[in-house]
Amino acid sequence: MPTFLDPQLKRALADRIRYYHELGIYDFYRRQPLPEAEPRESMTARADTAPSQLSVLPVSEDSITALRLIREDIGDCTRCKLHKQGRKQIVFGAGNPNADLMFIGEAPGADEDRQGEPFVGRSGQLLTNMIKAMGLAREEVYIANIIKCRPPGNRQPESDECGTCSPFLLRQIEAIKPKVLVALGAVAAKTLLAMNAPMSELRGRWFDFHGHKLAVTYHPAFLLRDPRQKKETWKDLQMVMNDLGLKVPPPAT
């Protein structure tokens, strides 16, 4: 027998869904209520969890509210010169506001600028496959960039642009509170760590970033240009998986 919603409740639900979409949340999961005597499960990975290795939990209202306020503060940003150089829209970030794992790239490209979501072009498809290889779904992690506007011609972000945009990224990180951050590529790594070192010195080790563990690996766009480095990237991701307690999937037969 169909259930009819009160019109006021229906409008409220529509507003809430639209609000989630503005934060980059498009997938919703129904969870059966737990018995009162049982504690809530954490986002800690378990080997027997399906379909992925992280349990899906209700989104924290605190993190959602914090992200909404950050997005409102950004507005239709005109703080740096990029708003005059052809960007179509702000690319805020997307994913699970309660994610244990957060990927941070360099800047939006043409596809991202058009769709308003990070990593949706060819490099985004590769990143999605990298996440799947870790035994996770893209919806379980959070993805953002150092800057939120596309630089003209996909050039590297300049220092003043990074400096203007980084405070908003820091606020996103504090709202989400991930256990692990992964910097994708040299620009993201050097900006976050404020150090000018080659990738060979940045990869394969942990850094402390405002109380969060941070690992560095190659940007998917670089891997498209040099697929030989995929093996090295997989080593970096396995280091992250081990720290999060994720089971390394067996090799495909």
Secondary structure in CASP SS format (residue, H / E / C, confidence):
PFRMAT SS
TARGET T0000
AUTHOR 0000-0000-0000
METHOD secondary structure of the structure
MODEL  1
M C 1.00
P C 1.00
T C 1.00
F C 1.00
L C 1.00
D C 1.00
P H 1.00
Q H 1.00
L H 1.00
K H 1.00
R H 1.00
A H 1.00
L H 1.00
A H 1.00
D H 1.00
R H 1.00
I H 1.00
R H 1.00
Y H 1.00
Y H 1.00
H H 1.00
E H 1.00
L C 1.00
G C 1.00
I C 1.00
Y C 1.00
D C 1.00
F C 1.00
Y C 1.00
R C 1.00
R C 1.00
Q C 1.00
P C 1.00
L C 1.00
P C 1.00
E C 1.00
A C 1.00
E C 1.00
P C 1.00
R C 1.00
E C 1.00
S C 1.00
M C 1.00
T C 1.00
A C 1.00
R C 1.00
A C 1.00
D C 1.00
T C 1.00
A C 1.00
P C 1.00
S C 1.00
Q C 1.00
L C 1.00
S C 1.00
V C 1.00
L C 1.00
P C 1.00
V C 1.00
S C 1.00
E H 1.00
D H 1.00
S H 1.00
I H 1.00
T H 1.00
A H 1.00
L H 1.00
R H 1.00
L H 1.00
I H 1.00
R H 1.00
E H 1.00
D H 1.00
I H 1.00
G C 1.00
D C 1.00
C C 1.00
T C 1.00
R C 1.00
C C 1.00
K H 1.00
L H 1.00
H H 1.00
K H 1.00
Q C 1.00
G C 1.00
R C 1.00
K C 1.00
Q C 1.00
I C 1.00
V C 1.00
F C 1.00
G C 1.00
A E 1.00
G E 1.00
N C 1.00
P C 1.00
N C 1.00
A C 1.00
D C 1.00
L E 1.00
M E 1.00
F E 1.00
I E 1.00
G E 1.00
E C 1.00
A C 1.00
P C 1.00
G C 1.00
A H 1.00
D H 1.00
E H 1.00
D H 1.00
R H 1.00
Q H 1.00
G C 1.00
E C 1.00
P C 1.00
F C 1.00
V C 1.00
G C 1.00
R H 1.00
S H 1.00
G H 1.00
Q H 1.00
L H 1.00
L H 1.00
T H 1.00
N H 1.00
M H 1.00
I H 1.00
K H 1.00
A H 1.00
M C 1.00
G C 1.00
L C 1.00
A C 1.00
R H 1.00
E H 1.00
E H 1.00
V C 1.00
Y E 1.00
I E 1.00
A E 1.00
N E 1.00
I C 1.00
I C 1.00
K C 1.00
C C 1.00
R C 1.00
P C 1.00
P H 1.00
G H 1.00
N H 1.00
R C 1.00
Q C 1.00
P C 1.00
E C 1.00
S H 1.00
D H 1.00
E H 1.00
C H 1.00
G H 1.00
T H 1.00
C H 1.00
S H 1.00
P H 1.00
F H 1.00
L H 1.00
L H 1.00
R H 1.00
Q H 1.00
I H 1.00
E H 1.00
A H 1.00
I H 1.00
K C 1.00
P C 1.00
K C 1.00
V E 1.00
L E 1.00
V E 1.00
A E 1.00
L E 1.00
G C 1.00
A H 1.00
V H 1.00
A H 1.00
A H 1.00
K H 1.00
T H 1.00
L H 1.00
L H 1.00
A C 1.00
M C 1.00
N C 1.00
A C 1.00
P C 1.00
M H 1.00
S H 1.00
E H 1.00
L H 1.00
R C 1.00
G C 1.00
R C 1.00
W C 1.00
F E 1.00
D E 1.00
F E 1.00
H C 1.00
G C 1.00
H E 1.00
K E 1.00
L E 1.00
A E 1.00
V E 1.00
T E 1.00
Y C 1.00
H C 1.00
P H 1.00
A H 1.00
F H 1.00
L H 1.00
L H 1.00
R H 1.00
D C 1.00
P H 1.00
R H 1.00
Q H 1.00
K H 1.00
K H 1.00
E H 1.00
T H 1.00
W H 1.00
K H 1.00
D H 1.00
L H 1.00
Q H 1.00
M H 1.00
V H 1.00
M H 1.00
N H 1.00
D H 1.00
L H 1.00
G C 1.00
L C 1.00
K C 1.00
V C 1.00
P C 1.00
P C 1.00
P C 1.00
A C 1.00
T C 1.00
END
